Amino acid sequence: WGGVIGDDGWENIQLGHGLGIGKAFTEFQQWVKKLKNRGIVIAVCSKNNEETAKEPFVKHPDMVLRLDDISVFMANWDNKADNIRQIQSILNIGFDSMVFLDDNPFERTIVRENIPQITVPELPEDPGEYLEYVYELNLFETVSYSKADVERTQQYQTEAQRVSLQKVFANESDFLKSLDMVSEVKGFDTFNTPRVAQLSQRSNQFNLRTVRYTEADVERLSSDKQYENFSFTLSDKFGDNGLICVVILEKQDEETLFVDTWFMSCRVLKRGMENFTLNTLVEYAKAKGFKRIIGEYVATPKNKMVEEHYQNLGFVPSADTQQRNLYVLEMDTYEIK
């Protein structure tokens, strides 16, 4: 909107469908709303009191965006770079997947210098030129989007609630128990195939080998007896995260399973899903008579966070690596965690 909410009050900001600067800001909000409806995550980073910053979203009749369109609302008097780091920690996405839009050149410079991975467009001085300028940057185009994308804002809103609840507990174990988490485990089917393919295309950080799959690839794997496929959903008392983890095991021989693919949504990190997933794989391996599981870490510029994933779960480096990062877990030595 036009104006300064703290000085002008929500009643006097420039916004609306008439002529002038108010119309430009309304059209800009309409564009942001369309992005949100396509699954682009919208967050607010405001240097203001939270109550004051939220007033237009609640009270102004010409606001297109409302609080339920915002995944994370961060309003205080800290510098915006620090607040963006807080937003990033809640969303669990890479800074290079974030775009910071601000009409204040000072704020843009602070963020650009402190978090160089973020895209910070140099908006024109005239708000009437914002849309044309941002359109030309082509920052938000995607090949496709799904029902899960449309629901993403609500998922991140509930994640913010989890973060707030976690601060109440003295230890992580009690916090995790309080969430009442439930995971459904099943193979690939007609219903989850699109989401499996989509998650494989988008998962960069928690992705051990970064193999990408199309829907046709997923359908082929679901019928190939050489592979065993696992999909994991996760819900808790705050809401349903949907499908959040995929593992594809290749049966190398009668005794050995190879983890062809293991990727997981960063939204559910530090909730014990890594251990639960491995427990599921081990139970399957033992039931089918396999003696070991071999995992591989293939480094990319974005997946360093899982560099020690297999060691942390009890795997040991393979003696026969052939310059590959291979790790082995023997079934007779693994204890369910």
C-alpha positions in Angstrom: 0.0 0.0 0.0 1.0 3.6 -0.3 1.8 5.5 2.9 3.3 4.6 6.2 0.9 2.5 8.4 2.5 3.6 11.7 2.1 7.3 10.8 -0.9 7.4 8.6 -3.1 4.7 10.3 -4.7 1.9 8.4 -7.7 4.1 7.4 -5.5 6.5 5.4 -3.2 4.3 3.5 -3.4 4.5 -0.3 -5.2 1.5 -1.6 -8.3 0.8 -3.8 -9.7 0.3 -7.2 -9.9 4.0 -8.2 -7.2 6.0 -9.9 -3.7 6.8 -8.9 -1.2 5.1 -6.6 -3.8 3.2 -4.6 -4.9 1.3 -7.8 -1.3 0.3 -8.5 -0.9 -1.3 -5.1 -4.2 -3.1 -5.4 -3.2 -4.6 -8.7 0.1 -5.6 -7.2 -1.7 -7.4 -4.3 -4.0 -9.1 -6.9 -0.9 -10.5 -8.6 0.6 -11.7 -5.2 -2.7 -13.3 -4.4 -2.6 -15.3 -7.7 1.0 -16.4 -6.9 -0.2 -17.7 -3.5 -3.1 -19.6 -5.2 -0.5 -21.3 -7.4 1.5 -22.5 -4.4 4.1 -19.6 -4.1 4.7 -19.1 -0.4 4.0 -15.5 0.8 5.7 -14.1 3.9 5.6 -10.7 5.5 8.7 -9.0 6.9 7.7 -5.7 8.5 9.6 -3.2 10.6 6.8 -2.3 12.9 4.7 -3.5 15.9 3.0 -6.7 15.0 -0.5 -5.5 15.9 0.0 -2.3 13.8 1.4 -4.2 10.8 -1.5 -6.6 10.8 -4.3 -4.0 11.0 -4.7 -3.4 7.3 -4.9 -7.1 6.6 -7.8 -7.4 9.1 -9.6 -4.1 8.8 -9.1 -2.4 5.5 -11.9 -3.1 3.0 -9.7 -2.8 -0.1 -7.0 -5.2 1.0 -6.8 -8.1 -1.4 -4.4 -10.0 0.8 -5.6 -11.2 4.2 -3.8 -12.9 7.0 -4.8 -16.3 5.9 -2.8 -15.7 2.7 0.4 -15.2 4.6 2.5 -18.2 5.6 4.8 -16.4 8.1 4.1 -12.9 9.4 7.2 -11.4 11.0 6.8 -7.8 12.4 9.2 -6.2 14.9 11.9 -3.6 15.1 14.8 -6.0 14.3 16.6 -5.5 11.0 15.0 -7.2 8.0 17.9 -9.5 7.2 17.7 -11.1 10.6 13.9 -11.4 10.3 14.3 -13.0 6.9 16.7 -15.6 8.5 13.9 -16.4 11.0 11.4 -16.8 8.2 13.8 -19.0 6.3 14.3 -21.2 9.3 10.5 -21.7 9.7 9.9 -22.4 6.0 13.0 -24.6 5.7 13.8 -23.6 2.2 17.0 -22.3 0.6 17.7 -18.6 0.5 18.2 -19.0 -3.2 14.5 -19.9 -3.5 13.4 -16.6 -1.9 12.6 -13.2 -3.4 12.6 -10.1 -1.3 10.3 -7.2 -2.6 10.6 -3.9 -0.7 10.0 -0.3 -1.9 12.8 1.0 0.4 16.2 1.1 -1.3 17.9 1.0 2.1 16.1 -2.2 3.2 16.9 -3.8 -0.2 20.6 -3.0 0.2 20.7 -4.4 3.8 19.2 -7.7 2.7 21.2 -7.9 -0.5 24.5 -7.4 1.4 23.7 -9.7 4.3 22.0 -12.5 2.4 23.5 -12.6 -1.1 21.7 -15.8 -2.1 18.3 -14.0 -2.0 17.0 -12.4 -5.2 16.3 -8.7 -4.4 14.8 -6.9 -7.4 15.6 -3.2 -7.7 12.0 -2.0 -7.9 11.2 1.2 -9.9 10.4 4.3 -7.9 6.9 4.5 -9.4 4.6 1.8 -7.9 2.7 1.8 -11.2 5.7 0.2 -12.9 6.1 -2.6 -10.3 4.1 -5.2 -12.1 5.6 -4.8 -15.5 9.1 -4.8 -14.0 8.6 -8.0 -12.0 6.8 -9.7 -14.9 9.9 -9.3 -17.0 12.1 -10.9 -14.4 10.2 -14.2 -14.8 10.9 -15.2 -11.2 7.8 -17.3 -10.4 7.1 -19.5 -13.4 6.6 -23.2 -12.9 6.0 -26.0 -15.3 3.0 -27.2 -13.3 1.3 -27.1 -9.9 -0.9 -29.5 -8.0 -3.4 -29.6 -5.1 -0.5 -29.9 -2.7 0.9 -26.5 -4.0 -2.5 -24.8 -3.4 -2.5 -26.1 0.2 1.1 -25.0 0.9 0.3 -21.7 2.7 -1.8 -23.5 5.3 1.0 -26.1 5.8 3.5 -23.4 6.5 1.1 -21.6 8.8 0.8 -24.7 10.9 4.6 -25.1 10.8 4.8 -21.7 12.4 2.5 -22.9 15.2 4.8 -25.9 15.8 7.8 -23.6 16.1 5.9 -21.6 18.7 4.9 -24.7 20.6 8.5 -26.1 20.6 9.7 -23.1 22.6 7.4 -24.2 25.5 9.1 -27.5 26.0 12.4 -28.0 27.8 13.5 -31.0 25.7 13.0 -32.1 22.1 11.6 -35.6 23.1 8.7 -34.2 25.0 7.9 -31.7 22.2 7.8 -34.5 19.6 5.6 -36.6 21.8 3.2 -33.7 22.2 2.7 -33.5 18.4 0.9 -36.9 18.2 2.5 -37.6 14.9 1.1 -40.3 12.5 2.7 -41.5 9.3 1.1 -43.6 6.6 3.5 -45.8 4.7 2.7 -47.3 1.3 4.0 -48.0 -2.2 3.4 -45.9 -5.3 -0.2 -45.8 -6.6 -2.4 -43.8 -8.9 -3.1 -41.2 -6.1 0.4 -40.4 -5.0 2.3 -40.8 -8.3 2.0 -37.1 -9.3 3.2 -35.9 -5.9 6.1 -38.4 -5.8 7.3 -37.1 -9.2 6.8 -33.5 -8.2 8.7 -34.0 -4.9 11.6 -35.7 -6.8 11.9 -32.7 -9.0 11.8 -30.1 -6.2 13.8 -31.8 -3.4 17.3 -30.5 -3.4 18.6 -30.3 0.1 17.4 -33.6 1.7 18.1 -35.7 -1.4 20.8 -38.3 -1.2 21.4 -39.0 -4.9 19.2 -36.3 -6.5 17.6 -38.6 -9.1 14.7 -36.9 -10.9 11.6 -38.8 -11.9 8.7 -38.1 -14.2 5.2 -39.5 -13.6 6.0 -42.1 -16.2 9.1 -43.1 -14.4 7.2 -43.5 -11.1 4.6 -45.7 -12.8 7.3 -47.9 -14.3 9.0 -48.3 -10.9 5.7 -49.2 -9.2 5.4 -52.2 -11.5 9.1 -53.3 -11.6 9.7 -56.2 -9.3 13.4 -55.3 -9.1 12.4 -52.3 -6.9 10.5 -51.8 -3.7 9.0 -48.3 -3.2 8.0 -46.5 -0.1 6.1 -43.2 0.3 5.6 -41.6 3.7 3.0 -39.1 4.8 3.0 -37.2 8.1 0.3 -35.6 10.1 0.1 -34.3 13.6 -2.3 -32.4 15.9 -1.7 -29.2 13.9 -2.5 -30.6 10.4 -1.5 -32.8 7.5 1.8 -32.4 5.8 0.9 -34.8 3.1 3.5 -36.9 1.3 6.9 -35.9 2.7 9.3 -38.7 2.0 10.1 -41.2 -0.7 12.5 -44.2 -0.7 13.2 -46.5 -3.6 15.1 -49.7 -2.9 16.8 -51.7 -5.6 17.2 -55.4 -5.1 20.9 -55.9 -6.1 20.9 -59.6 -5.1 19.2 -62.0 -2.6 21.1 -60.4 0.3 21.5 -56.8 -0.6 19.3 -53.8 -1.0 20.6 -50.5 -2.5 19.0 -47.2 -1.7 18.5 -45.9 -5.2 16.5 -42.8 -3.9 15.9 -41.2 -0.6 14.5 -37.7 -0.5 12.4 -35.9 2.1 10.7 -32.5 2.5 12.7 -30.1 4.6 9.4 -29.1 6.4 9.6 -32.2 8.6 13.3 -32.1 9.6 14.2 -32.8 13.2 11.0 -34.8 13.9 12.4 -38.3 13.9 11.3 -39.1 10.4 14.8 -40.2 9.4 14.8 -42.9 12.1 11.2 -43.9 11.4 12.0 -44.2 7.7 15.0 -46.4 8.3 13.1 -48.6 10.8 10.6 -49.2 8.1 13.3 -50.2 5.6 15.0 -52.5 8.1 11.7 -54.2 8.9 11.0 -54.8 5.2 14.6 -56.1 4.7 14.5 -58.5 7.6 11.0 -59.8 6.6 12.3 -60.5 3.1 15.5 -62.1 4.2 17.9 -59.4 3.1 21.1 -59.1 5.1 22.3 -55.5 4.4 21.2 -52.1 3.0 23.7 -50.0 1.0 23.2 -46.3 0.8 25.0 -43.7 -1.4 25.6 -40.0 -1.0 26.1 -38.1 -4.3 27.2 -34.5 -3.5 25.5 -31.6 -5.2 25.8 -27.8 -4.6 22.6 -28.0 -2.5 22.6 -31.3 -0.5 25.5 -30.9 1.9 23.1 -31.1 4.8 22.8 -34.8 4.2 26.5 -35.5 3.7 26.6 -37.4 7.0 23.1 -38.8 6.9 24.0 -42.5 6.6 26.8 -42.3 9.3 24.3 -40.6 11.7 21.9 -43.5 11.2 24.5 -46.2 11.9 25.8 -47.0 8.5 29.5 -47.6 8.1 31.7 -46.6 5.0 32.0 -49.4 2.5 35.5 -50.8 1.9 34.7 -51.2 -1.8 33.7 -47.6 -2.7 35.3 -47.3 -6.2 35.5 -43.5 -5.5 31.8 -43.5 -4.5 30.4 -42.4 -1.1 28.9 -45.8 -0.2 27.7 -46.9 3.2 26.6 -50.3 4.6 24.1 -51.2 7.3 24.1 -54.9 8.3 20.7 -56.1 9.4 22.0 -58.3 12.2 23.6 -55.4 14.0 20.9 -52.7 13.6 18.7 -51.9 16.6 15.3 -50.2 16.0 15.4 -46.6 17.3 
